[in-house]
Amino acid sequence: MHVIVWRFLTTDPAEFERHYCPDGSWAQLFRRDPEFVKTDLLLEGDTYLTLDWWTSAAAYDAFRKRHADDYAKLDAICEALTSFEEKVGEFTCR
């Protein structure tokens, strides 16, 4: 199992959660690929973490290549919702 973790601060929590929740816009995009497992959205104080789970790093990389245009379009829409965005990292579960 492979997980990609992002940290965010948002300017609009309700709209942010609509896009980043487990059934949100990002998860809907990711579900186009059978190797996508799930998205988790965590909140502590004013900091959100997203965890996007894939069967493997290779599966995620292949998805990004196949859906690069749609990924970029959604990223541009969601960029206005954040005041801070940081990729924490990619981790493989053992």
C-alpha positions as CSV (number, residue, x, y, z in Angstrom):
1,M,0.0,0.0,0.0
2,H,1.2,3.5,-0.9
3,V,0.0,6.8,0.6
4,I,0.5,10.4,-0.5
5,V,0.2,12.9,2.3
6,W,-0.5,16.7,1.8
7,R,-0.9,19.4,4.5
8,F,-3.2,22.4,3.9
9,L,-4.4,25.6,5.4
10,T,-7.6,26.8,3.8
11,T,-9.4,30.1,3.3
12,D,-12.8,28.4,3.0
13,P,-13.2,25.2,5.1
14,A,-16.6,24.2,3.8
15,E,-15.6,24.4,0.1
16,F,-12.2,22.8,0.9
17,E,-13.9,19.9,2.5
18,R,-16.3,19.5,-0.4
19,H,-13.4,18.9,-2.7
20,Y,-11.0,17.0,-0.4
21,C,-13.4,14.8,1.6
22,P,-13.5,11.0,1.0
23,D,-16.3,11.5,-1.6
24,G,-15.1,14.9,-2.9
25,S,-13.8,16.1,-6.2
26,W,-10.3,14.6,-5.8
27,A,-11.6,11.2,-4.7
28,Q,-14.0,11.2,-7.7
29,L,-11.1,11.8,-10.1
30,F,-8.9,9.2,-8.4
31,R,-11.7,6.6,-8.6
32,R,-11.2,6.5,-12.4
33,D,-8.4,4.2,-11.6
34,P,-9.0,0.7,-10.1
35,E,-5.7,1.0,-8.2
36,F,-7.0,3.9,-6.1
37,V,-8.0,2.7,-2.6
38,K,-9.4,5.7,-0.6
39,T,-8.9,9.2,0.6
40,D,-8.8,10.3,4.2
41,L,-9.2,13.9,5.4
42,L,-7.9,14.8,8.8
43,L,-8.2,18.0,10.7
44,E,-6.3,19.3,13.7
45,G,-6.9,23.0,14.6
46,D,-6.8,24.8,11.3
47,T,-4.5,22.3,9.6
48,Y,-5.9,19.7,7.2
49,L,-4.1,16.6,6.1
50,T,-5.1,14.5,3.1
51,L,-4.0,10.9,2.7
52,D,-4.5,9.4,-0.7
53,W,-4.1,5.6,-0.7
54,W,-3.1,3.6,-3.7
55,T,-2.1,0.0,-4.2
56,S,1.5,1.1,-5.1
57,A,3.6,4.0,-6.1
58,A,3.7,2.8,-9.7
59,A,-0.1,2.8,-9.8
60,Y,-0.2,6.4,-8.6
61,D,2.5,7.5,-11.0
62,A,0.7,5.8,-13.9
63,F,-2.6,7.5,-12.9
64,R,-0.9,10.9,-12.8
65,K,0.5,10.4,-16.3
66,R,-2.9,9.2,-17.8
67,H,-4.9,11.9,-16.1
68,A,-2.5,14.8,-16.1
69,D,-4.8,17.3,-17.8
70,D,-7.8,16.6,-15.5
71,Y,-5.5,16.6,-12.4
72,A,-4.1,20.1,-13.4
73,K,-7.6,21.5,-14.0
74,L,-8.9,20.4,-10.6
75,D,-5.7,21.6,-8.9
76,A,-6.2,25.0,-10.5
77,I,-9.8,25.2,-9.2
78,C,-8.7,24.1,-5.7
79,E,-5.7,26.4,-5.5
80,A,-7.9,29.4,-4.6
81,L,-9.1,27.5,-1.5
82,T,-5.8,27.2,0.2
83,S,-3.4,29.7,1.9
84,F,-0.8,27.0,2.4
85,E,-0.1,23.7,0.6
86,E,2.7,21.3,1.2
87,K,3.4,17.8,0.1
88,V,4.5,16.0,3.2
89,G,5.6,13.0,1.4
90,E,4.9,9.6,-0.2
91,F,5.1,6.5,2.1
92,T,4.9,2.8,1.4
93,C,3.3,0.7,4.1
94,R,5.1,-2.4,5.1
